[in-house]
Amino acid sequence: LEWTTIRFGIVVGTYGIAMVFGQVVLAGLSDRFGRTPVILLGILLMSTLFFGLATVTNFASILVVCLVSGLGSALIAPALSAFYLDITAEAHRSRVVGNKESAASPGGAAGPAAVALAVLFMDARAVFVSAGVLTLAVGVLAAGFLRPPRVAADAVETESANHRSMAAGATLRGMVLTARTARDQRVGVGWG
């Protein structure tokens, strides 16, 4: 591509700005449309970076690809974190989020290392296409395995069960009080 250092910096900066802007502006989309569809859309948009780097040679077009891909990454991060929180009991949320981040960190190191090994066996274009195909494969797996969590339904069910339990307890206390009052009236004993 014959990029200068400045052009490479602009490309990386464009991707980063798109991610930051997207996380600020688009983070609430998963609350409105559901976690899974937003994650899947983010994966699809993110994959454009790899296919774009494999096929696009025009600098302005690369910037558009970086914008689209950065917005895709911005969709994934908050929606995935929210998904984890949705399926985790409140008492364990900080541990689960910490484990999620700890699991992602080795991936951040292993990915570039895998690319360094891959370039020994294939050219750059094939590496980018392979990365795009792997990203889309992750999207297919996500479509198959990411199901809307039942936590919200379970929480409503638990709350209903608690209300039923409190109502049953109040009813039982009322029955005991009524029986005690009737017994005391028959015996002629006051409450004192």
Backbone bond lengths (Angstrom), bond angles and torsions (degrees), N, CA, C in turn:
res aa  C-N    CA-C-N  psi(-1)  N-CA   C-N-CA  omega(-1)  CA-C   N-CA-C  phi
1 L - - - 1.457 - - 1.522 112.34 -
2 E 1.328 116.16 -14.55 1.461 122.10 178.83 1.533 112.38 55.19
3 W 1.319 116.38 43.97 1.450 120.23 178.36 1.517 110.04 -77.23
4 T 1.315 114.88 145.52 1.458 119.74 169.80 1.525 107.49 -84.14
5 T 1.301 115.66 170.55 1.471 120.08 176.87 1.523 110.19 -60.37
6 I 1.324 116.43 -38.16 1.470 120.72 179.73 1.522 110.39 -64.73
7 R 1.332 117.41 -43.92 1.474 120.08 179.80 1.521 110.86 -63.78
8 F 1.332 116.55 -41.25 1.460 118.83 177.95 1.521 110.16 -62.47
9 G 1.312 116.83 -41.63 1.470 120.83 177.22 1.518 111.98 -61.84
10 I 1.324 117.09 -39.21 1.467 120.89 178.37 1.526 110.30 -65.49
11 V 1.327 116.91 -40.47 1.472 120.50 179.17 1.523 110.32 -63.33
12 V 1.320 117.42 -49.82 1.461 121.30 -179.86 1.531 110.27 -64.15
13 G 1.319 116.30 -41.19 1.464 120.44 178.10 1.516 112.75 -63.48
14 T 1.331 116.60 -39.02 1.465 120.73 178.35 1.524 110.56 -62.32
15 Y 1.318 115.58 -44.22 1.468 119.92 177.85 1.531 110.12 -60.91
16 G 1.331 116.61 -46.61 1.471 120.77 -179.09 1.514 112.81 -64.05
17 I 1.333 117.24 -42.67 1.469 120.42 178.92 1.524 110.17 -64.35
18 A 1.331 116.99 -40.17 1.470 120.29 178.22 1.528 110.30 -62.21
19 M 1.342 116.87 -39.62 1.474 119.98 177.83 1.518 111.50 -64.03
20 V 1.310 116.88 -47.31 1.466 120.29 -178.63 1.524 110.13 -63.89
21 F 1.324 116.62 -49.32 1.460 121.31 179.30 1.534 110.00 -58.37
22 G 1.322 116.11 -45.69 1.466 120.26 -178.66 1.512 112.79 -63.16
23 Q 1.330 117.42 -40.60 1.464 119.26 179.97 1.512 111.46 -67.49
24 V 1.316 117.23 -34.44 1.465 120.15 178.83 1.528 110.58 -71.90
25 V 1.322 116.98 -44.38 1.461 121.45 -171.75 1.536 112.73 -89.82
26 L 1.334 117.67 -35.10 1.466 120.68 -171.41 1.523 114.45 -103.97
27 A 1.331 118.03 -1.20 1.471 120.85 -173.31 1.521 113.02 -57.75
28 G 1.328 118.49 -31.35 1.460 121.03 -176.57 1.523 114.73 -82.37
29 L 1.328 117.42 -2.57 1.475 118.81 -177.93 1.525 112.63 -61.95
30 S 1.320 117.10 -33.45 1.471 118.39 -179.10 1.523 111.44 -70.74
31 D 1.323 117.80 -23.34 1.464 120.05 174.44 1.520 109.99 -71.18
32 R 1.319 116.03 -33.84 1.463 120.65 -177.14 1.531 112.52 -84.16
33 F 1.332 117.12 -43.43 1.463 120.54 -171.76 1.518 113.98 -108.44
34 G 1.310 117.93 -3.41 1.462 120.92 -179.51 1.516 110.80 101.23
35 R 1.315 115.95 149.18 1.469 121.50 -176.35 1.524 111.87 -67.00
36 T 1.334 116.85 -49.82 1.461 120.66 -173.38 1.523 112.99 -61.28
37 P 1.337 120.41 -49.00 1.473 118.07 179.98 1.529 112.95 -61.12
38 V 1.316 117.41 -36.51 1.465 120.44 -179.65 1.525 110.18 -69.86
39 I 1.326 117.45 -41.21 1.466 120.44 176.94 1.525 110.25 -61.83
40 L 1.327 117.08 -44.50 1.471 120.63 -179.61 1.525 111.22 -64.18
41 L 1.322 117.77 -42.06 1.460 120.58 176.99 1.526 110.08 -62.56
42 G 1.316 116.50 -41.97 1.463 120.43 178.26 1.523 112.08 -60.89
43 I 1.329 117.21 -42.30 1.469 120.66 178.56 1.525 110.17 -63.42
44 L 1.312 116.67 -43.42 1.469 120.46 178.87 1.533 110.88 -60.96
45 L 1.335 116.66 -47.18 1.463 120.11 179.89 1.528 111.18 -66.27
46 M 1.325 117.56 -38.29 1.454 120.87 -179.57 1.530 111.59 -64.57
47 S 1.325 116.64 -34.28 1.467 119.86 -178.71 1.525 112.03 -65.29
48 T 1.335 117.60 -19.75 1.466 119.64 -179.98 1.522 112.07 -61.88
49 L 1.335 117.01 -27.70 1.460 119.30 179.29 1.523 110.71 -60.72
50 F 1.324 116.02 -47.68 1.463 119.52 -176.36 1.526 111.84 -67.07
51 F 1.328 116.36 -44.79 1.452 119.14 178.78 1.529 110.53 -68.59
52 G 1.329 117.11 -34.56 1.457 120.74 177.18 1.521 111.81 -65.24
53 L 1.328 116.80 -43.76 1.466 119.67 178.73 1.526 111.70 -65.16
54 A 1.333 117.05 -26.68 1.463 120.80 179.60 1.528 112.39 -80.21
55 T 1.336 117.35 -24.44 1.462 118.49 -171.07 1.521 115.25 -122.14
56 V 1.328 118.47 -29.78 1.461 121.59 -173.12 1.525 109.65 -89.47
57 T 1.334 116.68 134.04 1.459 120.55 178.07 1.527 112.40 -117.24
58 N 1.304 118.28 -13.30 1.459 122.88 179.72 1.525 109.01 -79.27
59 F 1.342 116.99 129.58 1.455 121.46 -175.51 1.529 112.17 -60.74
60 A 1.318 118.03 -43.53 1.471 120.93 -179.56 1.534 110.02 -63.12
61 S 1.312 117.08 -38.37 1.471 120.54 178.95 1.522 111.42 -67.16
62 I 1.328 115.88 -37.02 1.473 119.49 176.75 1.527 109.99 -62.26
63 L 1.321 117.29 -38.52 1.466 120.18 178.40 1.525 111.18 -63.42
64 V 1.332 117.48 -39.90 1.472 120.86 176.94 1.521 109.80 -64.00
65 V 1.329 116.43 -43.07 1.469 120.52 178.30 1.529 109.77 -60.49
66 C 1.325 117.76 -41.83 1.470 121.26 178.83 1.522 111.74 -64.93
67 L 1.318 116.91 -38.88 1.462 120.30 176.60 1.526 110.89 -61.34
68 V 1.321 116.39 -48.99 1.468 121.12 -178.66 1.524 110.37 -62.48
69 S 1.326 116.28 -45.77 1.462 119.97 -178.94 1.523 111.92 -66.59
70 G 1.333 116.91 -39.61 1.468 120.07 177.36 1.514 112.02 -62.51
71 L 1.328 116.62 -39.63 1.466 119.94 176.17 1.531 110.38 -65.06
72 G 1.337 117.04 -36.27 1.468 120.10 176.20 1.515 111.82 -62.19
73 S 1.327 115.81 -45.70 1.469 119.54 177.11 1.523 110.82 -61.83
74 A 1.328 115.99 -37.31 1.462 120.35 179.11 1.519 112.02 -65.86
75 L 1.310 117.59 -30.62 1.468 120.45 176.67 1.520 111.43 -72.10
76 I 1.315 116.80 -38.62 1.466 121.31 -174.51 1.525 111.89 -67.82
77 A 1.322 117.13 -50.31 1.468 120.89 -169.97 1.526 113.69 -56.37
78 P 1.340 120.47 -55.69 1.467 118.29 -178.43 1.531 113.00 -69.37
79 A 1.336 116.80 -34.94 1.465 119.21 -179.54 1.524 110.84 -66.65
80 L 1.334 117.08 -39.73 1.455 120.29 179.27 1.523 111.30 -68.11
81 S 1.317 116.38 -41.81 1.475 119.31 176.74 1.523 110.86 -62.16
82 A 1.331 116.93 -42.87 1.464 120.81 178.30 1.522 110.68 -63.83
83 F 1.339 117.08 -37.51 1.467 121.07 178.26 1.527 110.10 -61.05
84 Y 1.337 116.12 -45.30 1.465 120.13 177.66 1.528 110.60 -59.25
85 L 1.320 116.81 -44.10 1.464 120.14 -179.48 1.524 111.34 -66.78
86 D 1.328 116.97 -34.40 1.465 120.43 179.26 1.521 112.70 -63.06
87 I 1.320 116.77 -33.82 1.466 119.83 -174.47 1.527 112.92 -99.68
88 T 1.325 116.58 7.85 1.459 120.66 -176.58 1.523 110.15 -115.70
89 A 1.313 115.93 135.58 1.464 120.70 175.02 1.527 108.79 -61.70
90 E 1.314 116.20 145.53 1.463 121.35 -174.66 1.525 112.37 -56.17
91 A 1.309 117.41 -35.87 1.460 121.01 -177.41 1.528 112.71 -66.89
92 H 1.331 117.94 -19.68 1.465 121.35 -175.03 1.532 113.15 -112.87
93 R 1.308 118.30 5.56 1.467 120.98 -172.45 1.523 113.49 -61.85
94 S 1.314 118.30 -45.98 1.467 118.98 -177.25 1.525 110.64 -64.34
95 R 1.320 117.60 -38.03 1.465 120.37 178.35 1.525 110.61 -65.51
96 V 1.330 117.00 -43.61 1.458 120.60 -178.56 1.529 111.08 -65.74
97 V 1.320 117.59 -42.85 1.466 120.26 178.31 1.535 109.60 -64.09
98 G 1.307 117.35 -40.70 1.469 120.40 176.58 1.519 111.86 -61.64
99 N 1.333 116.81 -43.04 1.462 120.70 177.83 1.521 111.31 -64.60
100 K 1.331 116.26 -39.10 1.479 120.59 178.04 1.523 110.08 -59.96
101 E 1.330 116.21 -47.85 1.456 120.00 -179.58 1.528 111.22 -66.37
102 S 1.327 117.30 -38.28 1.462 120.93 178.33 1.522 111.16 -64.65
103 A 1.324 116.81 -37.01 1.466 120.43 178.77 1.523 111.04 -71.40
104 A 1.330 117.96 -31.51 1.463 121.16 -179.23 1.528 111.70 -74.57
105 S 1.309 117.84 -30.93 1.464 120.87 -176.90 1.528 113.37 -60.30
106 P 1.333 119.93 -47.42 1.469 118.60 176.90 1.533 112.42 -61.17
107 G 1.326 116.88 -31.87 1.459 119.65 176.52 1.515 111.70 -64.65
108 G 1.342 115.77 -37.17 1.459 120.24 177.18 1.518 112.42 -64.40
109 A 1.323 117.42 -28.62 1.466 121.18 177.31 1.532 111.25 -88.64
110 A 1.329 116.76 -37.07 1.470 120.60 -176.53 1.526 111.97 -71.23
111 G 1.340 117.14 -32.85 1.469 120.12 -179.31 1.517 112.80 -59.65
112 P 1.332 118.51 -55.51 1.465 119.12 177.90 1.539 113.02 -61.22
113 A 1.330 116.69 -35.25 1.466 119.30 177.62 1.529 110.37 -64.56
114 A 1.337 116.28 -39.71 1.473 119.96 177.80 1.523 111.01 -64.72
115 V 1.329 116.51 -38.01 1.470 120.12 177.34 1.532 109.84 -64.43
116 A 1.328 116.54 -42.04 1.468 119.56 179.15 1.528 110.70 -60.36
117 L 1.312 117.51 -37.08 1.470 120.68 176.45 1.528 111.38 -73.94
118 A 1.313 116.86 -38.37 1.467 120.42 -177.13 1.518 112.02 -64.35
119 V 1.335 117.77 -35.00 1.461 119.37 -178.69 1.525 112.18 -68.01
120 L 1.324 116.94 -13.38 1.463 119.33 174.31 1.530 110.88 -72.45
121 F 1.337 116.73 -23.09 1.462 121.09 -174.54 1.530 114.06 -114.72
122 M 1.315 118.72 -13.10 1.468 121.34 -179.23 1.512 110.69 -147.37
123 D 1.322 115.68 160.96 1.458 118.91 179.37 1.536 110.01 -78.86
124 A 1.336 115.92 171.54 1.469 121.38 -175.09 1.525 111.38 -59.67
125 R 1.331 117.49 -41.93 1.458 120.60 -178.80 1.537 110.46 -60.02
126 A 1.316 117.24 -43.52 1.467 120.70 179.40 1.529 111.33 -66.01
127 V 1.344 116.74 -34.68 1.473 120.11 177.80 1.525 109.56 -63.64
128 F 1.355 116.44 -45.25 1.464 119.73 -178.69 1.533 111.23 -66.56
129 V 1.318 117.44 -41.39 1.472 120.06 178.16 1.531 109.90 -63.53
130 S 1.326 116.31 -42.42 1.473 119.74 177.90 1.523 111.07 -60.80
131 A 1.329 116.82 -42.37 1.466 120.41 178.56 1.525 110.48 -63.53
132 G 1.331 117.22 -40.21 1.465 120.62 177.51 1.514 112.07 -64.02
133 V 1.326 116.27 -42.78 1.465 120.43 178.94 1.529 110.24 -64.82
134 L 1.327 117.16 -42.43 1.471 119.97 177.24 1.529 111.55 -62.09
135 T 1.318 116.26 -39.96 1.466 120.34 178.68 1.526 110.33 -63.14
136 L 1.328 116.91 -44.73 1.465 119.97 177.72 1.530 111.40 -65.53
137 A 1.331 117.10 -35.01 1.470 120.15 176.77 1.529 110.44 -63.63
138 V 1.327 116.65 -38.66 1.471 120.62 175.31 1.525 109.30 -62.12
139 G 1.329 116.58 -39.06 1.468 120.32 177.16 1.517 111.91 -61.76
140 V 1.327 116.77 -41.34 1.470 120.37 178.26 1.523 110.00 -64.63
141 L 1.331 116.66 -43.73 1.473 120.05 176.95 1.527 110.64 -61.71
142 A 1.323 116.31 -43.04 1.468 119.97 179.35 1.523 110.52 -61.91
143 A 1.323 116.94 -40.52 1.473 120.04 179.18 1.520 110.47 -62.54
144 G 1.325 116.64 -33.71 1.458 120.30 -179.45 1.517 114.61 -80.45
145 F 1.328 116.90 -29.98 1.461 119.21 -171.68 1.522 115.71 -110.05
146 L 1.328 118.10 -25.31 1.468 119.23 -178.97 1.519 109.55 -80.51
147 R 1.279 115.71 104.73 1.462 122.05 178.26 1.519 108.65 -106.94
148 P 1.318 116.94 145.20 1.470 117.92 176.49 1.521 109.77 -56.56
149 P 1.312 116.58 132.58 1.464 119.54 -176.91 1.521 111.78 -67.96
150 R 1.323 114.48 149.69 1.456 120.92 177.55 1.520 111.41 -89.31
151 V 1.311 117.53 6.18 1.466 120.31 -175.52 1.516 110.94 -58.67
152 A 1.313 117.59 -43.75 1.466 119.92 -178.44 1.523 109.97 -62.46
153 A 1.332 117.60 -45.35 1.454 120.94 178.79 1.526 110.22 -65.49
154 D 1.336 116.28 -40.10 1.460 119.93 178.68 1.530 110.79 -64.26
155 A 1.331 117.04 -38.04 1.460 120.44 179.54 1.522 110.61 -64.88
156 V 1.328 117.20 -42.06 1.466 120.92 177.57 1.520 109.45 -65.03
157 E 1.337 116.31 -42.23 1.463 120.58 178.81 1.529 110.59 -62.42
158 T 1.328 117.03 -42.97 1.467 121.25 179.24 1.524 110.31 -64.41
159 E 1.331 116.44 -43.10 1.463 119.82 179.04 1.526 110.47 -63.31
160 S 1.329 116.88 -41.28 1.465 120.03 177.62 1.518 110.96 -63.12
161 A 1.336 115.90 -41.95 1.460 119.66 178.37 1.524 110.51 -62.91
162 N 1.320 117.22 -39.87 1.471 120.35 177.42 1.523 111.08 -63.27
163 H 1.333 116.87 -42.23 1.469 120.24 178.38 1.538 110.59 -64.33
164 R 1.338 116.50 -42.32 1.474 119.72 178.13 1.524 110.42 -62.80
165 S 1.321 116.28 -40.84 1.459 120.42 179.56 1.526 110.97 -64.32
166 M 1.334 116.62 -43.45 1.469 119.70 178.36 1.527 110.66 -64.90
167 A 1.335 117.26 -39.13 1.465 120.49 179.05 1.521 110.49 -65.98
168 A 1.330 116.08 -41.46 1.469 119.47 178.53 1.526 110.72 -63.97
169 G 1.341 116.07 -41.57 1.466 119.91 177.80 1.519 111.66 -62.98
170 A 1.329 116.65 -42.41 1.469 120.28 178.94 1.524 110.37 -64.95
171 T 1.333 116.16 -40.52 1.463 119.87 178.37 1.522 110.56 -63.20
172 L 1.335 116.58 -44.06 1.457 120.79 179.70 1.531 111.04 -63.47
173 R 1.329 117.27 -43.29 1.471 120.12 177.36 1.524 110.72 -62.10
174 G 1.338 116.21 -39.86 1.470 119.96 177.58 1.518 111.49 -62.92
175 M 1.344 116.48 -41.86 1.470 119.66 179.65 1.529 110.75 -64.96
176 V 1.327 117.08 -41.70 1.463 121.25 179.13 1.524 109.81 -64.16
177 L 1.327 117.13 -43.18 1.457 120.86 178.97 1.524 110.96 -63.09
178 T 1.343 117.36 -42.73 1.462 121.65 178.64 1.529 110.37 -63.07
179 A 1.327 117.44 -44.50 1.460 121.03 179.92 1.530 110.75 -64.31
180 R 1.320 116.03 -42.07 1.467 119.56 179.94 1.527 110.36 -64.90
181 T 1.323 117.21 -40.91 1.465 121.05 179.20 1.521 110.18 -63.84
182 A 1.339 116.60 -44.76 1.465 120.33 179.46 1.523 110.66 -63.22
183 R 1.307 117.85 -41.77 1.463 121.27 179.54 1.523 110.39 -64.47
184 D 1.344 115.99 -44.37 1.456 119.71 -178.98 1.526 111.39 -64.93
185 Q 1.326 118.04 -34.27 1.462 121.26 179.09 1.523 109.40 -69.10
186 R 1.342 116.79 -38.74 1.453 118.76 179.49 1.516 111.52 -67.85
187 V 1.307 116.36 -38.46 1.451 120.21 -177.15 1.522 109.82 -81.62
188 G 1.304 116.16 -21.24 1.457 120.11 179.98 1.507 113.03 82.82
189 V 1.317 116.17 20.72 1.466 120.20 -179.62 1.516 108.47 -100.72
190 G 1.284 116.57 134.79 1.470 121.03 176.62 1.514 111.01 -80.82
191 W 1.294 114.90 178.14 1.469 120.32 -178.89 1.521 111.73 -76.57
192 G 1.232 122.09 -19.07 1.437 126.20 -172.57 1.440 115.56 -57.50
